[in-house]
């Protein structure tokens, strides 16, 4: 005889024939069936526990899921106690021990493609275990905080069993299922699982978060993903305007931006003024805010991750957290040390979509070393236990605590140079030597910079003609940009800068202008345009004489930018930098006809001495 629930919940009274307890519901699962388990914080824990607790469980059952949160038990030694095999598209904390125990088949697939594979029967689903809200007056339940791939599983399953949870918010969007599509209803009265992200206080993580925030513009549309660093970056966006969200996942990280008015979605192309996501993992505060709120549009994963929709978004920003990258730009995001961690998720779609979005920014981030500091995450080649999850052709921005590199469209030499500068200084010499051995770098290139990139020395200024430039320390990867600047100079400018007629710059000469040690030699560049397509329009440098504690200076300014005040801005930048280091002043030898440099010197520090001889003017500027 079928067991009926004694629940008196009035919402379920019209569907009394479907109501039963968890044990009766899971008893309908047959030998050899593929059982889909709902995702994230909406994993149906009571149904899972009933299935795991069956005295005589069905044989050869496989549990299929994207990922779950706190749904599967472990013993005191941390070993998984699950009695079933699993097929998972993501290795979460729930599954990590089970993977090591050989109980999990990890499927490296974009989760956005899973619905298609389910529809084709290539990922079989016979039973779906899900968690839903109470039904409304029209017989519709909401999938609440997790829509993701659940609709595709329901469509294929012969049997759908749903935990009905009064605490599950009724999310808006394409998140409802009519109760006629559900075979068994199991009432539960437990809180929806909350997911608390502990803030990461480590300086390197916060530095990465600030770097990422620094390249996110007003009006950007954000994809947040599962990585911790992306969520940390949101706290630094409270001065931005009209941000939007189109993301696989949302968390509590969006709450301060909503409260502060930063998150309006006003400039989104698709579904403006709405927060579009496929699943939510956060606190009860987030879930309560989502309940019945049309601001949130929860949609299936394949709809959220539609490449055309992502690419059409205004200034789409996608942030992927990686485990390692090689010097050519290949990125691994789901393996480390030969073990599977996390998964591909939908990062491929978002990175490619952001790369095609007007003003979009695809970002890969990672700490430069492993947590113990013993290994560099930037490698000459990916290790045998690491897969190239993101192809080098799809990598644009790479961010570590040592800076930002833009790789798209760059040569192997340029990529290797830029990535070595993002590595921890203790690993740079070895990486440099290995890059030369692999033929990525020329034999005459040298490694000078063994320090962290000083983001605090970056300065955005508006010139007299209202054009904006970024003043920043020069990098060895700026070599080609400086060479391009040189070839825009007039013959007269070249002669006044180098005191001789020069047709071109050798590799050694151009390195002298950007590949510096920042101990006794320093260089700055001024760049115009976005980081991914910036042009170096000026360069300045100073070289310290330890005997006098004075530094020789030199400048190059693009002809189109001369007379705009850029030279003065660069000089002021270098003066402030040199003062912090305790230098007495600058010196320079200038040709008598170089009126621009003479004027620049007179407008510099208060004490200026000029000594003329037949060939040049020797300038001393004391701070």
N, C-alpha and C positions, 0 to 999 in steps of 0.2 A: 504494500500500500504506500502511495506517495505521501511523504511527510509534508505537511503544510505549516508555514510559519504562523505563530500566534500573534504576530505583529498587528497592532491596531492603528498603524500610521494611515491616516485618511487618504493620503496621496496614492497609496497602493491598493486601496480597497477595490477599485474597478478592475484590478489585474490580479485578483486573489489566486486565480488558477496558475499563475506563473510564479508565485511566491513560494520559496522553500528555504531550507537552511543550506549552509555551505557544503556540508557532508553529502547531502542528497544530490546537490547540483553536480559536484565533481564526480560523483559515482556514475554519471552518464558518459564519462570519457572512456573510450574503448582502447584496447590493446593496439599499439603501433601508431597511434594518432599523433599529429603535430599540433601542439597546443600553444597558441599565441598568448602572451602575457602582456598586459597593459604597461605603459611606459612611465618612467620617472617617479614623481611623487604621487601619481595616480595608479601605481601598481596595486592590484587587488590583493592585499595582504591576507585577508581572511580566506579567500579562495585558495591562495597558494599554501597557506598553513593547513587547510583541510586536505588538499591534495597530497602534501608531504606527510600528513599524519594518517593516511589511509592504512588500515591493517593489511590489506592486500592490494597494493597499487597496481594499476594496469601496466602490462609489460611493454617495453620498448617505446615508451612515450618520450617524445622530444619536446622540450619547452623552447619556444621561439620568441625572441624579444629584442627590442632596440637596446634599452638598458633599464634597470630598475634601481630604486633607492630604498634601502633598509627593508627589503622584501624577503630576502632569503637568509636563513639563520646560519650561524657559525658556532663552533664549540669554543671552549675556553682557550684552546691552543690556536684559535684563529682559522681552523680548517672548516671548509664548507660542509654542511650536513645535508645538502640536497640529495635526494634519492633518484634524481633523473638526470639525463643528459640534456645539455642546453645548446642551442644554436643562437649566437648573439652577434649583433652588428656593432657592439661597443663593449669594451672591457671596463666596466665600472668597478667600484669597490665591492659591490655585491658579488661579482664574478671573478675577482682577481685570484682568490685562493682556489676556486673551482677550476680555473684555467690551469693552475699549477698541478692540480690533482688529476688532470686529464679528463675532466667532465664537461668541457666546453669546446665546441667548434666555433672559433671566431671567424666571421665572414667579413673580409675587407671590401666593403661595398659602400658607396654613398647611400645614406639612408633615404635620400630623395628618390633613388631608383628602386627601392624595395617595393613600393606599391605596384609598380609595373611588373616586377618579378612575381609578386603574389597573384596578380591578375592573370598572368600567363601560366600559373601553376608551377613555376620553377622554384619558388619558395612555397612549399605546401603548407596550408593552414586548414585544419579540420575543426578546431575548437578555438573560440576566443574568450579569454577571461579578462574582463574590463571592470572599471569603476566609473559610475555615473552619478549625476545628481538625481534628486527626486523628480518625477515626471510633472509637467505642467498640466494645465487644464485641457490641453489638446493632445496629450499623450506623448509629448516629446521630452526626452531626457537630454542633459548636456554632458558632453565629455569633459567639461570643466577645464582643469589645468593641463591636460594632455590630449591633444587631438592627433598630432603627428602622423603615424602610420596606422592608427586604429581603424579608420573607416575602410581601408583596404583589407584589413584582416577580417572585419565583420562581413564584408562582401563575399569573402571566399569560404567562411566557416559554415559547416553544417549545423553547428551548435554554438550559440552565443549565451554566455553566462555573465551577468552583471551584478557586482556589488552596488547597491543603491545607498548612497551616503548623503544624509541631509546636510553634512558639512561641506559637500562639494559645491563650489560656486557654479552658478549658471553663467558660463562664459558666452559671449556673443560672437557673431561671425558664422562660419560654416562648421559649427561644433555640435549640432544636435542630431539625435538618432530617435526615430519613432519606436515606441516600445513594442510595436508589432514585430520588429526585427530582432527582439531579444527573447530567448526561450525561457530562461530562468532568472528570477530576481531574488537577490539575497540582501536583506536589509542589514546594514552595519551602522553602528553609532560610535564611530571613532573619528578623531581629528584626521583631516587630510595630512599626509606626511609633509612636514616642513623641512626645508633644506637651508641650513645656516652656513653661510660662507664666513669663515674666520678671516678677518682682515690680515693681509700679509704685510708685516711691518718692515721686512728686510729692505735695506737701502737699495739693493740692486733691483728688486721688483718694483719699488716705488719710482725709481729712476726710469725704468722702462715704461711704466704707466704714464709718467709725465711726458716722456718723449712721444708716445702715441697720442696723447691728448694734444700735444703741441702741433701736430700736423692735421688735426681735425678742424675743419672750417665751420663757420656758421652755416646753417641750412643743410648740414650733412645728414644722411640717413644711415643708421647704425645697425650692424649685425654684431651681436655680442658673443655668441657661441658659448662653449662650455669651459673655456680656459679661464683660470683665475685672473690673469693679468688684464684681460679685456675688461673684466668687471671692476678691477682696481682703477683702470684708466678713466672710468666714468666720473669718479669723484673730482677730477680736475677739469670738468667741462662746465662748471657752474657759471662761467662768464660767456658761454656761447648762446647764440640765438637760434630759435626755430629748428632745433634738432628733431629728427624723426627716428622711428624704429621700424625696421622690416627685418625680422630676425627669426632664426629657428627657435631661439630660447630667450626668455626674459627672466629677470631675477629682481631681487630687492634693490639692486644697484640703480634701477631707473627711478625709484621713489623720490630721492632728493632732487633729481632733475625735474620731475613732475611738480613737486612742491615749490620749486624755485622758478617755475615758468620757462625753463630752458627747452622742455620737450613739448613742442606744439605740433610738429609734423606739417607745418604750414607750407613747406617747400617740397614735400614729397610729390613724386609724379603719380605713383599708384597709391590709391587710398590715402589721400592727404588727410591730415588731422586725426588719423587713426594709428594706434600701435598694433602692428600686424606681427603675429608670432604663431608658433605651432605648439609650444609647450612652455609652462611656467614652473620654475623651481625657486621657491622662496618661503617667506613667512606668512602667517595668517593675515598680516596687514596687506600683503600683496593680493592674497586670495579674496579678501573682503572687498578690496578696491575693484577687482575684476568682476565681482558678482553683479550680473545684470547691467554692466557698464558698457555702453556702446562705443566708448573710447577704444576698447580692446576688441580686435577682430582675430579670433583664434581659428586657424585654418589648417587643413591637411598639409603634411610636409612637402608633398610634391607640388602643391600650389604655391606655398611660400618660397620654395626653392626653384621655381620656374626661371630658367636663365634669362628669358626675355623680360620678365617682370623685374628681376634684380638689376639687369643692365639698364633698364629704363629709369631707375630711381635717380633722383638728383643727388650727386656727390655721395654715392654709396660707399660706405666704409665697411670692410670685412676684416676681422681680426682673428687670425689662427695662431694658436700657441703650439710650438714645435718642440721636439726632443733634440733634434740635431739638424745640421745643414752642412753640406760639403762645399768646397771652394768654388765649384761651378754653379751652385745654387740649388742643388737637389735637396728637398726637405723631407724629413721623416717626422710624422706626427702620431704614429700609432705603435711604435716599437722602441724599446730601449734595453740595451744590454741583453738582447736576444729574447726578451719577454714582450708580450703584447700588453700595451697600456692604452686606455681610452679607445679611440677609433677614428674612422675617417669622417663620420658624421655627415654634414653637408658642406664642409669647408671648400671642396673643389668647386661646387656651383657658386658659392658666394665669392670666392676669390676671382674666378673667371668673370662673374657678373660685374663685380666692382671694377675690374680692369676695363670693362667696356662702358661703364657708367660715365656720363659727363661729369668730370671732376672727381671721379671715384678714386678710392685708395685701397688696394689690397695689401694687407699688412701681415707679415709673419713675425712673431716675436718669440724670444726665449732668453733665459739667462745665459751668459757666456760660458758658464761651467756647470757641471753637475752639482748637486746640493752639497756634496762633500768637498767640492773644489778640486778634486783630483783629475778630472777629465775636462777637456774643452768640448763644448757642444758644436763648435765649428771645427770641421775635420777636413783633411786633404781629400778623403773619400769616405762615403758612408761605410759603416762597418758591415760585416757579414750578417749580423743580426738586425740590420736596419734597412727598411725598404724606402725607396723614393716615392713617398705618398703623393707629394706635390712635385710635378715635373719642373725642371729648371726654366722651362719656357713660360710657366705661369707665375713665376715669382717676381714681385715688384719691390715693395718695401721690405727690408729686414731690419729689425730693431733688437738690440741688446742694451744692457746698461752702459755700454761704451759708445753708443751712438746709433745713427740711422744710415742705412745704405739703400740706394735705389739701383736695382740690378736689371730691370727690364730693358732690353735692347742693347745691353752692354756686352762687351767682349769677355772672353774667359779671363784675360789679363786684368781687365777693369774689375770684374767680379771678385777675383782672388784678392786683388789689392784692397778693395773696399771691405771684404769680409774679414781679412786679417786685422784691419783696424777696428773691427767690432769684437775681436777676440780678447780674452783676458791677457794683459801684458806678459804674464809669465809664459804663455803659450805662443806668443807671436813669433819669436825667433825660430822655433821648431816648425811652425806652420809656413813661415816664409821660406825656410830651407827646403821643405817638402814641395812647396809650390814651384820653386825653381827646378827641383829634381824632376817634377812631372812636366816641365816645360810650360807651365802656366805663366811664369814670370821670366823676364830676360836675365841673363847672367850679370849684366851691369847694373841691375836695379839693387838698391840698398834698402835696409830697414832702419829707420831712424826713430820713429815715434813709438815709445813704449809706455804711454800714459793713457789715462781715460780721457775720452773726448769731453772737453769742458763746455757743456751745454749752457752753463751760466755766462759764458763769454759771447753767446749769440745775441745779436741786437738787431731788431727791425726798425728802420728809420725812414722818414719821409723827407725827401730832398726839396730844394727850393722850387723845383718845377712840379712838385706833388707826386713824382714817381717814388715808388717804395722799393727798397732793397734790403736784403739780409746781410749783415756783416757777421762773419763767423771765422773761427780758426781754419786755416787751410788744411786739407787732407792730401795724402799722397795720391788718392784717387782723383784729385783735381787736375792731374797732369794735362789731360787732353783739353780741359776747359781753359787752362792757363795758356796752352799753346795756341788755342783758337783766339784768345784775347791778344796775344802777341801779334798774330797775323792780321789783326784789324788796326794795329797801330800804324801811323804814318812813318815814313823813313826818318823824319825829324824827331818824332817821339821815340823811336827805337834808339836813335843816336844819343839823345839826351838821357835816356835810361841806362844804356849800356856803354856809353862813351866810345862806341865803335859801330861801324855798319855791320849788322847781323842779318842774315837772310832767314835763319831758322834756329830753333832751339834743339840741341841734342837731348837724348834721354837724361844724361847726367845734368845738363843745364836746367832742364825743366824740373827735375827732382829738387834741385837747389832752391827752387821757388816754392815748393809745396811739401816735400818730404823732409821735414825738419824734426829735430829732437825736442824742441820746446824747452830746452834747458838754457842754451846760450844762443838759440836761433828760433825766431818766431815769425809766422806769416799769417796774414788775414786775407780773405777774399770777400768781395761784395758780389752777391748773386741777385739776379732779377728773374722773376717768374716762379712758378711752383717748383717744389723740390724735384719732382719727377721730370721736369723739363726746364731746369734753371740754366741761366747763362752767366758765366763769370764776367763781370763788366769792370772789375778793378781788382788789383792785388797790391798788397804792401807787405813789407817784411822789415825786421830789424835783427841785427847780429851784434851780440854783446862782446865788448872788449873787457875782459876781467881786470885788466891792469888799471883802466881808467873808470870802470863802471859806467861807461857810456856805450851807446849802441848806434851802429851805422844803419841808416834807413834808406829805403828805396820804394818807389811807387810806379804802378802802371794803371792808367785809366783809359777805358775805351773812348775813342773820339766822340761817339754819340752821347757820352755821359760827362764829358768835360764841361766845366762851367756850371754844373748843377749843384756844386757843394759836396760832391762825393769824396774828393780828395781831402777836404777838411774833415769830413766825417770819419774817414779812415784814420787820419792823423790823430784825431781826438780819441778814437778807439784804441789805437796803439799807445798813446800817452797814458791813458787810464790803466792799461794792462801793464805797462812798464813801471808805473808808479807803485803798483801793488807789489812788484818784485824788488822794489828798492833801488831802481836805477836812478842815476843822477840826471840823465838827459839823453838827447839824441844828437848825432852828428851826421853830416852828409856833405859830399862834394857835388856841386851843381855847376853845369856850364853857365857862363855869364848870360847867354841868350835864353836860358830856360826861365822865362818870366813866371810861368805858373808855379814852379817849385819855389822860386824866391818869394813869391807872394804867399804861398802856403806856409813857408817857414816864418814869415813875418806875422802871420795870423795864428801861430802856434803858441807855445808856452811863453810866459811873460819875458823871460830873459833870453834874448837872441843875439848872438854875435856872428858877424860875417867878416871873413878875411879873404880879400881878393888877391889873386896872382894872375899871371898872364893866361893861364889855361882854364882856371875854374874859380869858383867861390866856395870856400870852406865854411859851412854853417854849423854853429853849435847852439843847441836849444837846451837850456837848463830848466829843470822842473821847479 
